[in-house]
Amino acid sequence: MRKVILSIICGLWVHVSFAQNIASMNPDRVLNKSVAWGQIKQQIDTYAQNIQNQVIEKQKILEEEWAVIKNMRDSAESREQLVEKEKLFMENSAELQQFVQSAKNKMEQAYLDARGTMQETIFDIVRQIATETRIDVVVTETDASFNSPYIYLNPSISINDQVIEILNQKLPKIEMQLDWNLNGTP
């Protein structure tokens, strides 16, 4: 693995040595500082809270159904009614699980779609800045960790602020495609 990384770094260095202008950009910093990304996080939080509220309401109903079943078991009520109530309880429990899974899947897909839009826009902006300023190579910065190689980049070659500024102009708002129907399945 280290040989592969070293080969990539050497190949990049050879390519960079022929380049006249180099810039760097930290995609995580750009995302986190953009207005649209803040809106995405807010939409996710709101959606998750709405789903949680619905789940709490449905859990209360299930708890009430369970209490009825428990009372029926303790009394000499009809066995047929007890079996019917238990069957209904199981169906409602399964429905709640499906509701939660469906909401989770829809939220994940909306997040992936919104993030994809952000990434495409950022890539277009980087290409635009590189073309306009005659930058030959744009290297992505990442936060250093013990599991990844780290190359020092002079902060003066960073185009993060330019990307953020243009991103906030080009994509000031992004609406996630979430189903806000709070009366049924999300």
C-alpha positions as CSV (number, residue, x, y, z in Angstrom):
1,M,0.0,0.0,0.0
2,R,2.8,2.4,0.9
3,K,4.5,1.7,-2.5
4,V,1.3,2.5,-4.3
5,I,0.9,5.8,-2.4
6,L,4.6,6.6,-2.9
7,S,4.2,5.9,-6.7
8,I,1.2,8.2,-6.8
9,I,3.0,10.9,-5.0
10,C,6.1,10.6,-7.2
11,G,3.9,10.6,-10.4
12,L,2.1,13.7,-9.1
13,W,5.4,15.3,-8.3
14,V,6.7,14.7,-11.8
15,H,3.5,16.1,-13.2
16,V,3.5,19.0,-10.8
17,S,7.1,19.8,-11.6
18,F,6.1,20.6,-15.1
19,A,3.1,22.7,-14.0
20,Q,3.6,26.3,-13.5
21,N,0.7,27.1,-11.2
22,I,-0.6,24.9,-8.4
23,A,-3.5,25.4,-6.0
24,S,-5.1,23.4,-3.3
25,M,-8.7,23.0,-2.1
26,N,-10.1,21.2,1.0
27,P,-13.5,19.8,-0.1
28,D,-14.6,19.2,3.5
29,R,-13.9,22.8,4.5
30,V,-15.7,24.1,1.4
31,L,-18.8,22.0,2.1
32,N,-18.9,22.9,5.8
33,K,-18.5,26.6,5.1
34,S,-21.1,26.8,2.3
35,V,-24.6,28.2,2.9
36,A,-26.3,25.4,1.0
37,W,-24.6,22.7,3.1
38,G,-25.9,24.4,6.3
39,Q,-29.4,24.3,4.8
40,I,-29.0,20.6,4.0
41,K,-28.1,19.8,7.6
42,Q,-31.0,21.9,8.9
43,Q,-33.4,20.1,6.5
44,I,-32.1,16.7,7.7
45,D,-32.5,17.7,11.4
46,T,-36.1,19.0,10.8
47,Y,-37.1,15.9,8.8
48,A,-35.6,13.5,11.4
49,Q,-37.4,15.4,14.2
50,N,-40.7,15.1,12.3
51,I,-40.2,11.4,11.8
52,Q,-39.2,10.9,15.5
53,N,-42.4,12.7,16.6
54,Q,-44.5,10.4,14.4
55,V,-42.7,7.3,15.7
56,I,-43.4,8.4,19.3
57,E,-47.1,8.9,18.5
58,K,-47.2,5.4,16.9
59,Q,-45.3,3.9,19.8
60,K,-47.9,5.3,22.3
61,I,-50.7,3.7,20.3
62,L,-48.8,0.4,20.3
63,E,-48.2,0.6,24.0
64,E,-52.0,1.2,24.5
65,E,-52.8,-1.8,22.3
66,W,-50.3,-3.9,24.3
67,A,-51.9,-2.9,27.6
68,V,-55.3,-4.1,26.2
69,I,-53.8,-7.4,25.2
70,K,-52.2,-7.9,28.6
71,N,-55.5,-7.2,30.3
72,M,-57.3,-9.6,28.0
73,R,-54.7,-12.3,28.8
74,D,-55.3,-11.8,32.5
75,S,-59.1,-11.9,32.2
76,A,-61.3,-14.6,30.9
77,E,-62.0,-12.8,27.7
78,S,-62.7,-14.6,24.5
79,R,-59.6,-16.4,23.0
80,E,-60.7,-15.3,19.5
81,Q,-60.7,-11.6,20.5
82,L,-57.3,-12.0,22.1
83,V,-55.8,-13.6,19.0
84,E,-57.4,-10.9,16.8
85,K,-55.9,-8.1,19.0
86,E,-52.5,-9.8,19.0
87,K,-52.6,-10.1,15.2
88,L,-53.5,-6.4,14.9
89,F,-50.7,-5.5,17.3
90,M,-48.1,-7.5,15.3
91,E,-49.3,-5.8,12.0
92,N,-49.1,-2.4,13.5
93,S,-45.6,-3.1,14.9
94,A,-44.4,-4.3,11.5
95,E,-46.0,-1.2,9.9
96,L,-44.1,1.0,12.3
97,Q,-40.8,-0.8,11.5
98,Q,-41.5,-0.3,7.7
99,F,-42.3,3.3,8.3
100,V,-39.0,3.9,10.1
101,Q,-37.0,2.0,7.4
102,S,-38.8,3.9,4.6
103,A,-38.1,7.3,6.2
104,K,-34.4,6.3,6.8
105,N,-34.0,5.2,3.1
106,K,-35.7,8.3,1.8
107,M,-33.6,10.6,3.9
108,E,-30.4,8.8,2.9
109,Q,-31.3,9.1,-0.8
110,A,-32.2,12.8,-0.5
111,Y,-28.9,13.4,1.3
112,L,-26.9,11.6,-1.4
113,D,-28.7,13.5,-4.1
114,A,-28.0,16.8,-2.4
115,R,-24.4,16.0,-1.7
116,G,-24.0,14.9,-5.3
117,T,-25.3,18.3,-6.5
118,M,-22.9,20.0,-4.2
119,Q,-19.9,18.0,-5.4
120,E,-20.7,18.6,-9.1
121,T,-21.1,22.3,-8.4
122,I,-17.8,22.4,-6.5
123,F,-16.0,20.6,-9.3
124,D,-17.4,23.0,-11.9
125,I,-16.2,26.0,-9.7
126,V,-12.7,24.5,-9.3
127,R,-12.5,24.0,-13.0
128,Q,-13.7,27.6,-13.6
129,I,-11.2,29.1,-11.2
130,A,-8.4,27.0,-12.6
131,T,-9.2,28.1,-16.1
132,E,-9.6,31.8,-15.3
133,T,-6.5,32.0,-13.2
134,R,-4.4,29.6,-15.3
135,I,-3.9,27.1,-12.6
136,D,-2.3,23.9,-13.9
137,V,-2.9,21.5,-11.0
138,V,-5.4,21.6,-8.1
139,V,-4.6,19.3,-5.3
140,T,-7.3,18.4,-2.8
141,E,-6.3,18.9,0.8
142,T,-7.4,16.6,3.6
143,D,-7.1,16.8,7.3
144,A,-4.1,14.7,8.4
145,S,-4.7,11.4,10.1
146,F,-2.4,8.6,11.1
147,N,-3.9,6.4,8.4
148,S,-3.4,8.6,5.4
149,P,-0.4,10.3,3.8
150,Y,0.0,14.0,4.3
151,I,1.6,16.4,1.9
152,Y,2.4,19.9,3.2
153,L,0.8,22.5,1.0
154,N,1.5,26.2,1.4
155,P,-1.7,27.9,2.4
156,S,-1.1,30.6,-0.1
157,I,-2.0,28.2,-2.9
158,S,-5.4,27.4,-1.4
159,I,-8.4,28.4,-3.4
160,N,-10.9,27.3,-0.7
161,D,-12.2,30.9,-0.1
162,Q,-12.7,31.5,-3.8
163,V,-14.6,28.2,-4.2
164,I,-16.8,28.9,-1.1
165,E,-17.6,32.4,-2.4
166,I,-18.6,31.2,-5.8
167,L,-20.4,28.2,-4.4
168,N,-22.5,30.4,-2.2
169,Q,-23.4,32.5,-5.2
170,K,-24.1,29.7,-7.6
171,L,-25.8,27.4,-5.1
172,P,-27.2,29.6,-2.2
173,K,-29.9,27.1,-1.4
174,I,-30.5,23.5,-2.1
175,E,-33.8,21.7,-1.4
176,M,-33.6,18.1,-0.5
177,Q,-36.3,15.9,-2.1
178,L,-37.9,14.8,1.1
179,D,-41.5,13.7,1.4
180,W,-42.9,15.8,4.2
181,N,-46.2,13.9,4.4
182,L,-46.6,13.6,8.2
183,N,-49.9,11.6,8.1
184,G,-48.7,8.5,6.4
185,T,-45.5,6.8,5.3
186,P,-42.7,9.3,4.8
